[in-house]
């Protein structure tokens, strides 16, 4: 019989995902945070996801965003369909989240 630590050793192994490699197989799944302000990512999101990356998550999936104006499922939903100026802001916000996660190899 294998030792418990041997049975779970694969969890810490890198995982190839398309053209990228996650440092391990721990996935922080998407879920609603209710942190949005004016339906955009905030600094609170940046800190939240950085904490998860620092804690060892190999892959982090951001919360969903609304892709059409006819859908507004809850008050703090992230809008992903707005005008060009919003797209610039949204990309900047997502880039901030990505940057802090990359610091931890996530």
PyMOL commands that set and color helices and strands:
alter all, ss='L'
color gray80, all
select helices_A, chain A and resi 4-7+9-12+43-54+84-102
alter helices_A, ss='H'
color red, helices_A
select strands_A, chain A and resi 15-17+20-22+27-28+59-60+65-66+78-79
alter strands_A, ss='S'
color yellow, strands_A
deselect
rebuild
show_as cartoon
